[in-house]
Amino acid sequence: MKKRTRAEELVFTRNKILTTARDLFMEKGYRTVSTRDIAAQCQMTQPALYHHFKDKESLYVEVVRQLTIEIHTDMIPIEQANDSPKVQLKAMLMMLIENHPTNILMMIHDILNELKKENQFLMFQLWQSTYLDPFKRLFKKMADDGTLREGVTSETAARYCLSTISPVFASDSPFRTGSISDRLDELIDFMMFGICKKEV
C-alpha cells in the first residue's frame, strides 16, 4: 500500500477528527463531549487535535457546517421533483430523519446555549438556509395556490413543521409504535388538516 504524503496525512487526520467529533456531538450533545474524548477515540493526543482545530467550539462549528452542506445537497432533488405538496413534505421530512444524525432541537439548543455570539449567528444562518428555507419555499407555493389557511405565513408553517417532527427523531424509544413513515403520515395529516372538525 502506497504511503500517504504529509499533505494527504493531514487531510486524512482532519477528516477522522471530524467524523469522530460528529458521531460524539450528535449522540451526546456539545456540553457532554470533550476534546479529550474525541482525541482518545481518534487515538491521538489533545495537542495533536488542536493542531487541526484550535478548540472544541471551532470543531463543532465545522461539524455542523459540513452537516448542513450534506443536508442542503440532499434537499435539492426533493425540491425540484414535480410532486404534490404532501408527497414533497413527507420526502423532505423523511430525508431529514434518515440523514440527520441527531434531534434538530437538541442541536439548536446546543448552538443557542453553548457557542459564542458570532458562532451562534453563523449557525443560525446555516440552519435557516439549510432547514427553514426549503420548508418556507414549499409552504410559499401552497400559499400562492391558496392552500394555506388565511393568516398562516409560510415561515410560521415551516417553523411549526420543523418543531413538530422533533419527537420522530427519537426513533429508538421503546414506547413508540409503528414505522417512522407511518408516524410521519399521521403528523403530516395533523399538520395539514388539523385534529378537530372545522366549524361551519
C-alpha positions, -999 to +999 in steps of 0.1 A: +000+000+000+014+034-010+023+056+019+004+088+022+022+121+017+024+147+045-005+167+030-026+136+025-019+125+061-031+159+074-063+157+053-069+121+065-064+130+102-086+161+099-114+140+084-110+114+110-114+140+138-144+155+121-161+121+117-154+111+153-165+145+166-197+144+146-207+110+160-200+121+196-215+155+194-247+143+177-251+114+201-243+132+233-246+169+227-220+196+228-215+201+265-210+164+274-183+158+248-147+169+255-118+173+231-101+146+253-129+122+244-126+130+207-088+127+207-089+094+226-113+079+201-090+091+173-061+075+191-042+108+193-032+134+219-052+166+226-023+188+213-024+168+180-061+175+177-055+212+185-031+213+155-062+209+133-088+227+154-080+254+179-108+245+203-139+224+208-162+252+196-144+256+162-145+219+158-183+218+165-189+247+141-171+228+113-190+196+121-223+215+118-212+233+086-203+201+069-236+185+080-256+214+066-238+211+033-248+175+030-284+182+040-287+210+015-273+188-013-299+161-004-327+186-003-322+199-038-336+170-058-366+167-035-375+204-040-371+200-078-394+170-080-428+176-095-447+161-066-478+172-047-471+193-016-480+164+007-457+140-010-429+166-012-433+174+025-430+138+035-399+133+013-382+163+029-390+152+064-380+116+058-347+128+044-340+148+075-349+120+098-329+094+079-298+115+072-296+139+102-276+122+129-294+140+158-325+157+170-326+191+154-339+207+185-310+193+206-286+208+181-303+242+182-303+241+220-265+235+219-259+263+195-280+288+215-266+279+249-230+269+243-215+289+215-201+324+213-225+350+198-206+353+165-208+315+160-244+315+171-252+339+142-232+318+118-250+286+128-284+304+126-276+314+090-267+279+082-298+265+099-320+290+082-307+284+046-305+246+051-335+237+072-360+265+074-358+280+039-367+248+019-399+244+040-407+281+036-405+277-001-428+247-001-454+265+021-450+296+000-461+276-031-490+263-011-499+299+000-497+310-037-520+281-046-545+292-019-539+260+001-527+276+033-552+288+058-557+325+058-534+342+083-508+314+083-475+326+068-450+303+050-425+310+078-449+302+106-459+269+088-422+260+082-412+266+119-442+247+132-434+218+108-398+215+120-408+217+157-435+191+152-412+164+138-387+167+166-401+137+186-398+115+155-360+116+157-362+096+189-369+065+168-353+041+192-377+048+221-392+015+234-425+034+239-430+042+202-450+020+179-453+019+141-428+028+115-413+062+111-431+065+077-465+058+093-459+082+122-449+109+097-481+103+077-500+109+108-481+140+118-484+154+083-521+148+083-525+166+116-502+195+103-522+199+071-557+192+082-558+196+120-573+173+146-608+189+150-637+192+127-639+227+113-670+246+124-693+255+096 
